[in-house]
Structures are given as C-alpha cells and as structure tokens.
C-alpha cells in the first residue's frame, strides 16, 4: 500500500515531461492521481461485504489480487488508459485493505500486543514510501513496477497458508476449525476457555441482516463510536499528510532549500517515517492510544506552523540561506510525528471499538469517509496554494489539526490492554468520556 500510495510523486513529473514514453497532459495526469481515491470508495464497500461473508483473513488475501494487476498494467502501459486502470485497481486494493486489515489483527491478537501489531502493519506504509522514493529517484518506471509486482506474491503466498480467524469460524459454526485457529494464533492458551468466551461474545453480538445492522447505528454508543472513528480518519487526511508527502520536493524547492538536494531530503524524510512507526509500535501499548494521538497532533501542528513561518520569513525578505534548516526540520518532524499517532491510531481504534455485528459496516463507512476526505484534501491543495500561498495554507492545516487535541482528550475512549469484550462492555455501560 505504501508503494502505490506514493508512486505518483516521483513518476508524474516524468510522465508529463517530453521524455515520457506515454504522452500525457496535466489534466490526464490529475486523473491518474485521483482515480486512486475513486477506486478506494468501491474497495471500501466491497471489502466490508467480503469481510462479513468470507472473513477478514480471506479479504486481506483478496486485496493482493487487484494490486498485483495494477503493477502488471504499469509494466505493459503504452497508453494513459493503462495507467487509469492501474490506479483504479490500486484504489480498490487500498479501500479493501483499510476495511479489513485492522479487523483481522483485532480478531487474532492478544490484547496486550494488539495495538503494537496494528502499528507494525502500518509500518509497511512508511517502508513502502521509502522504497518508492528511492526507486523513483534512480530507477525507470517499468523496472520499479516489476519489483513491486514480484513483491505482491509475498502476501499472496503467506495469506493462502494462514488460517482464518477464530471469530469467523465460530460465526459460520465451524468449531473444530475455530479450535485449530485459536491454538495456531495463541499457542499456549487454554483453548476451551477461549472458545467458550468467544462463543458467548459472538452470541451476544450475533450476526444480523443488513437492514438490521443499519438500525444498530441508532444505538447511542455505536453511532458515537462511528463519529469518533470517522473524525480520526478525517484528521488523518486533513492534516495535509498526502499533500506534504506528494508535493514534498516541490515544497522544499519553493522554500529555496539548496544546502541538500530536495530529492535526497525526500528520501531521508520518508526513512524517518519508519522511525515514527517503530516508536508508535513500542509506545502504543505502554502509554495508550489517547496520549499518542494528542502528542502526535501537537507535534504535527508545530511542524506545519514552522513551514508556514518559513514562507512568511521568505516573503518578508529574509536571507533564505540562513533559514534552510527550518523547512528541513519541519518536514522531518512532520513525518516522524504523523506516524507516531495520527496514521496508526485511527486503524487501531477501528479494530477495537465496535461490536462484531456492526464492525464490517463501521469499517466500510470509515474507509469511505477517509477516501472522500483524502480526495478533498489532495484535489484542493494546488488551488488553495494558488489562492492563499503556502504560508497561509500550512497555517490553515495547523488550525484544523490542533482541534484534534481537545477532541481526543474528551471523546476518545482509552482501549489499551482491554479485550474486545471489555471494550464493548465499557462503551455499552456508560456515556461521555471513557478511560
């Protein structure tokens, strides 16, 4: 997912140049970029349906298929239509993945390491970003697509071998397979006691027809949980994550950074995202989800203010050679901070906060909200830069994001170390701020 998400950053500049082997206008290039988000909407809906009927693990496996076709289409592309199809398929995979991977991990993980496992999965985004940044700088588009195509067979092989989660086996009345699955994922546990606890939990939250599932969102704690998760995904998109990432080299060049080549800075910055992901993995089950979200939001806000301040200094006529450390520091702080909490927490909370019978629908809604807000954020970036200039736009992003701090403190429940059953009992048993 990280590889395809940042693919357009290094290669759109090539595709719109005279050297491109596929003649392309800027309008066509914008479609290549934006079709990813259109595919995400379809992937979100189909992914949630697949989770409900086939199980989360099988849906993760299915997610690998469109992304594999995506890279194949990029390899053979000799017309822009191939790239349209490739990006649309990539979007389907992206939407499906956000609908299922955190649910799968939430179902198989021990509560003490559940948050760390979700963050470990999210680490793949920053690793993929780094790999594509390096390949985009030094390797032809077809060669990088061949490498990514080969990598797609790793999850296909792994997920064709892994067992489905015990939640799904109990849901479809396959107790023998559920016992085997429990023993596989939790090697030294008391299988029978876990099986009975899981059966009671799923019986209490039994599967319902689609119309009945929709009615469940009238229940206060469920629709409040949906609003909470949707807001977390909106903050993820509206903090300017994709805009800073996709336009980072342009941002640095406009900031008149010359002490280090901007393309090299982009590689260094994407590498620091891995540091942020690792920090999140080690801290999320120690300090909790709420603390990490607040710290991450404050740090990203500071980085955006620093970027805006740098452009303010440039407009005021300050010597840019003495200011170059500020934008470099800003993008480094942004990348580390965003992966510490803002990227990882929404997926973690999504995997923990909903009862099983509405989880698929909730994940679908959250993925749709994320896709729409991502499309709005990326499609309005350049027009807003033209209208406001960078300095005011980064201030606007900072003002939007700082509201995540009180929102998280007052409305986000702390789920650290709690079983899925305990979280549902806590949410069902009270209102207001949960701790």
C-alpha positions, 0 to 999 in steps of 0.5 A, a space after each residue: 500500500 505504501 508503494 502505490 500510495 506514493 508512486 505518483 510523486 516521483 513518476 508524474 513529473 516524468 510522465 508529463 515531461 517530453 521524455 515520457 514514453 506515454 504522452 500525457 497532459 496535466 489534466 490526464 495526469 490529475 486523473 491518474 492521481 485521483 482515480 486512486 481515491 475513486 477506486 478506494 470508495 468501491 474497495 471500501 464497500 466491497 471489502 466490508 461485504 467480503 469481510 462479513 461473508 468470507 472473513 477478514 483473513 480471506 479479504 486481506 488475501 483478496 486485496 493482493 489480487 487487484 494490486 498485483 494487476 495494477 503493477 502488471 498494467 504499469 509494466 505493459 502501459 503504452 497508453 494513459 488508459 493503462 495507467 487509469 486502470 492501474 490506479 483504479 485497481 490500486 484504489 480498490 486494493 487500498 479501500 479493501 485493505 483499510 476495511 479489513 486489515 485492522 479487523 483481522 489483527 483485532 480478531 487474532 491478537 492478544 490484547 496486550 500486543 494488539 495495538 503494537 501489531 496494528 502499528 507494525 502493519 502500518 509500518 509497511 506504509 512508511 517502508 513502502 514510501 521509502 522504497 518508492 522514493 528511492 526507486 523513483 529517484 534512480 530507477 525507470 518506471 517499468 523496472 520499479 513496477 516489476 519489483 513491486 509486482 514480484 513483491 505482491 506474491 509475498 502476501 499472496 503466498 503467506 495469506 493462502 497458508 494462514 488460517 482464518 480467524 477464530 471469530 469467523 469460524 465460530 460465526 459460520 459454526 465451524 468449531 473444530 476449525 475455530 479450535 485449530 485457529 485459536 491454538 495456531 494464533 495463541 499457542 499456549 492458551 487454554 483453548 476451551 476457555 477461549 472458545 467458550 468466551 468467544 462463543 458467548 461474545 459472538 452470541 451476544 453480538 450475533 450476526 444480523 441482516 443488513 437492514 438490521 445492522 443499519 438500525 444498530 447505528 441508532 444505538 447511542 454508543 455505536 453511532 458515537 463510536 462511528 463519529 469518533 472513528 470517522 473524525 480520526 480518519 478525517 484528521 488523518 487526511 486533513 492534516 495535509 499528510 498526502 499533500 506534504 508527502 506528494 508535493 514534498 520536493 516541490 515544497 522544499 524547492 519553493 522554500 529555496 532549500 539548496 544546502 541538500 538536494 530536495 530529492 535526497 531530503 525526500 528520501 531521508 524524510 520518508 526513512 524517518 517515517 519508519 522511525 515514527 512507526 517503530 516508536 508508535 509500535 513500542 509506545 502504543 501499548 505502554 502509554 495508550 492510544 489517547 496520549 499518542 494521538 494528542 502528542 502526535 497532533 501537537 507535534 504535527 501542528 508545530 511542524 506545519 506552523 514552522 513551514 508556514 513561518 518559513 514562507 512568511 520569513 521568505 516573503 518578508 525578505 529574509 536571507 533564505 540561506 540562513 533559514 534552510 534548516 527550518 523547512 528541513 526540520 519541519 518536514 522531518 518532524 512532520 513525518 516522524 510525528 504523523 506516524 507516531 499517532 495520527 496514521 496508526 491510531 485511527 486503524 487501531 481504534 477501528 479494530 477495537 471499538 465496535 461490536 462484531 455485528 456492526 464492525 464490517 459496516 463501521 469499517 466500510 463507512 470509515 474507509 469511505 469517509 477517509 477516501 472522500 476526505 483524502 480526495 478533498 484534501 489532495 484535489 484542493 491543495 494546488 488551488 488553495 496554494 494558488 489562492 492563499 500561498 503556502 504560508 497561509 495554507 500550512 497555517 490553515 492545516 495547523 488550525 484544523 489539526 490542533 482541534 484534534 487535541 481537545 477532541 481526543 482528550 474528551 471523546 476518545 475512549 482509552 482501549 489499551 490492554 482491554 479485550 474486545 469484550 471489555 471494550 464493548 462492555 465499557 462503551 455499552 455501560 456508560 456515556 461521555 468520556 471513557 478511560 
